[in-house]
Amino acid sequence: QVQLVESGGGLVQPGGSLRLSCAASQIRFSIYDMGWYRQAPGKQRELVAAITRGGTTNYADSVKGRFTISRDNAQNTVYLQMNSLKPEDTAVYYCNADLPSTVYEWWGQGTQVTVSS
């Protein structure tokens, strides 16, 4: 059974940092494009950052320069380093694995990030 397990969320003050991790199991991790999405209360889920299987990265304009996505294929893990956090970054963050040009797509259960003083 495919599993994506996120960790690293929590409560942080504005200007602080968090590092999210997503560990994947039962998939051939290295061939998947990986992404981090978030959903705030009353809002639609949105793409935060993505990294292709080739290592190309893409970021939402709202997080450029503050967030960094990376992957470790040996550990089947994707990371999201979040710096200079703002209250508007508060959301549930979800990990996504997508095999390009196929129907294979998986989601994690989400991890809560709250930015508040």
Secondary structure, DSSP 8 states (H G I E B T S, - for coil): --EEEEE--EEE-TT--EEEEEEEESS-GGGSEEEEEEE-TTS--EEEEEE-TT--EEE-TTTTTTEEEEEETTTTEEEEEE-S--GGG-EEEEEEEE-TTSS-EEE---EEEEE--
